[in-house]
Amino acid sequence: MKWDPELGVIPENFATHMGRYYSAFVNSRPEYNAVAYNQFVASDEYKVFYPSVQIDMYIDNLMAETFLILSEFISVTNLRISNPTTTPNALIAGLLERFGFRSSVKQMTVENAGKMHVAIDYTPDADLNYQIANYFEKTAVVGSTYMVGDIEQDIVLKKGGIETYRWVAATEQAMRFRIRIKRSRNSTAVEDTPESIVSLFLANFEVFYWVGMDVEPERYFEIVRDAPYAAEIITEYSLDGGDSWQSNPYISPYNMKFVPELDVSNVIFE
């Protein structure tokens, strides 16, 4: 076999293998030194070496296949190491699929490096807490990942020791909305009623908002998708019961779940 930096192990051909036997043969005794290769091919020794060369080629190919399998194994292993299952997407998707719970993972920064903050939108109880921690231990969280939170659950490991998993339940907060719609003079589309606008807004909020996500008011009721009869839509929110209103995106903590409130009286046509 020979090694190529780009192709890896390359099995050698018949002539190369037989060439080694020829060299060994002509150097084995002084009287054989002058034997030319074409004479060697016609000799009885060549016939003896022929099956040995075939065996050498078989071993060569077998080693090359083994190297290829080993290389693939190393590549897959390295991929698993560099892409562990402890990722926000994997954890969030797993909690939704297994339990039906929405969740959020705090963005890791230099200040909290090595720590995982998870918020789950659910009502905690002892049985659910154990099931969630057991899920983390089996599939979602790489061992020894330090988790932060006021909900704490120990899991006894099969091969000894205890792993502690921590997280928080999402904190709910009401967010009051107000929609001001300016009618379009260029559209003949039929206007929705305030009641239907409220229903559509709340449905869109359920689809486009997720616990821990920033609140982006313009996303939940827009002209092209929801209100072709409008020339302009201004969606505002209030966190103080309507005393003050804002329309810029709200940067949300990872553990916050906003519950939307939209009263019919706050759907205003202008």
N, C-alpha and C positions, 0 to 999 in steps of 0.2 A: 504493500500500500504506500501511497504517497499523500502528502498533505498540501492542500491548496488553501491559502488564507481566505479566499472568497467562497470556494465550493466545498471546503472541508476535506474529508477523507475520500480519495479516489482509488478504486480498485485498479490494479495493474493488469495489462493484457498478457496473453499467452507468451508472446515473444520475450517480454521482459523477464517473466518467471523462468522460462527455459534458458535464457541467457545466463542466469545465475548458475544453473546446473552445468552449462557448458564451461563457464569460467572455473568452477570447482573441479570439473573433469580434467581440463587441460593443465591445470596446476597441481593435480593430484600426484602425477609421476612425470619425471623428466622426458620420457619417451612420448608422452602425449602432448607436449608443448607445441609441436608443429602441426597438430591436427586442426584443419580448417573447419569452419562451422558447417559447410555443406557436407564434409566428410562425417562430422559428428551426427548430422541429421540422418545419415544412412547407416549409422552404427547400431549395434544391439543395445548399447548403453542408452541411446536416445529412446529406444522402445521401453526401457526400464524406467527412465525418468518421466516419460509422457504421463502416466497416471498420477505420478507425484505432483506434476505441474497442475493437473486438473484439481487435485485435492487442495493445493495451495490457492488456486483461484477461488474455489468454493469458500475456503476459510477467509480469504480476502473480502469477498462479497458479504459474508456473514458478519465480519467485523465492521464493514462499512454500514450495514443496516443497523447494527447495534449502536454505532456511534450516532446515526441519524435519530434513532428512537431516544437515545439519551439526550441529544441536543434539544429535541422537542420537549422532553420532560423538564429539562432545565428552564427552557423558555416559558413553559406554562407555570412552573413553580415561581419563577421571577415575576411573572405577571400577577400571580396571586399575592405575592409579597408586596408588590408596588401598588396593587389595587385591592386592598382588603375590603371585607364586607362592611366595616365600620365607616360608611359614607352616609351623608345626610339623605341622599336619594334612596339608597337601599333601606335605611332604617325607616324613613317616612312611608315608603311604599309598603314595607312589610307590616307596619302597624295598621295601615289602612286595609290591607288585604286580609290579615289574620283576625283583627279585632273590629274593623270598621271605624277606627279612631283616626282623626286627623291629628297631625303633630308637626312640630317645628324644631329645628336644631339651630342653636345660636352660632353665628359665624365665628370661626376661630381666628383670633388675632394674636399678636405678639404677647399681649398682656395675659391672655388665657390659654396660651399654647399648651397642648397636652391634656386639656380638659374638655369634656363633652357636656354641653348643656342641652337637655331635651325637654320640651314642653309637650304634653299630650292633652288633647281636648276630650276629657272624660270626667266622670265622677268616681273618685278613687274608692275602692274597698279592698279588704284584705285578700280576697280570692283573685280579683283582677290584678292587684299589685304583684301577686306571686306569679300569675300567668305571664304578665309582661316581663318580669325579671327572668323567668324561665326561658321566654322567647329570646331575650337578649343573650342569655348564656349559650343557647343552642345555635342561633343563626345570625344574629344581627350585630353583636358587639364583640370585637376582638378582646380576648382576655387581657386584663391589666390596664385597659383604657379607663382613666379616672373620670367618673361621671359625677356631676354636681346637681344637687337638688334636695328639697326637703322631704321627698318621699324616698324611703330607703328600704331595700329588700335584699336579704342575704340568700344566696343559692349555694348549697353544698355541692361541690364538684365531685364527679364520679371517681376521679383519681386522687382525691384528697384535697383538703383546703376549702376555703370559703371565698366566694367572689361577691362583692357588694355592688349593687346597681342602684343608681339614684336618678331621679328626674323630678319634674314639677308638673302639677296640673295647670292647664292654661287658665289665666285670669280673665274673666269676662267683664267687659265694660260696654255700656250702652253708647251708641254714637247716633245722634240725631241728624237727619239729612233734610235738605231743602233743595228743590229743583225749580229753577226759573227758566221758562221756555219762551223764546221770541219766535213768533210765527214767521214762516217764510212766505214772501209774496210771489215766489217763483214755483211754488209747489201746489199741486191740486190734491195731494194725499189727504185722506180723512184723518182728523185729529183723534187721538185716543182720549178717553175720559181720564180724569185724575185717578179714579179707582183702578183702572187698568194699568196706568203708568206706575202706580204704587206696586201692584202685583208683579209687573215686569221688572221693575228695579230690584225688588227683593229676590226674585228668581235669578237675575244676573249676578247679584251680590253673592249668592250661594255658590254660583259657578266660578266666579273670577276671584273671590276672596278666600284666603286660607289663613288659619291661625298663624300668627307671627309675620304675616306679609304686611307690607306697607299698604296703607289705604290710598287708593288713587281714584278720586271722585269721578273723573270723567270716564272711567272705564265701565261704570255700571249702568249708564243710560246715555247713549250717544246717537247722533243724527243718522248716520248711514245705516246702522243695524236696527235701531229702535224707533226713530222718530224722523222720517223723511219729510214731514211737514214743518220741521223746525229750521230756522235760519241760525239759531244759536241756542246752546244749552249751557247753563251755568249750574253745576252741582256743588253744593256747599255742605259742610258738616260742622257740628257743634259738639263739644265735649262738656259743656257747662249748662245743658238743658235749654239751649237756645239764646243765651245771653250774648254770645259772640259766635260769629261764623267764619269759616275759612274754606278756601277752595284749592289750596296747594296740597300736594301729597303729604300724608302724615307718616313719618318714619316710626314704625312700630317696634316695640320690644319683641324679642323672640317668643315670649311667653304670654303675649296679649291676644285675646280673641275679642274683636269688636262685634257687638250685636246691633244690626242696623234698625233704626226706627224712622219711618217716613209716614207722616200723617197726610191725609188727603189735602188738608188746608195748606200744606207746605209744597204742593205742586201748583206752581203759579205761572199762568200764561200772561205774556206781556204783548 
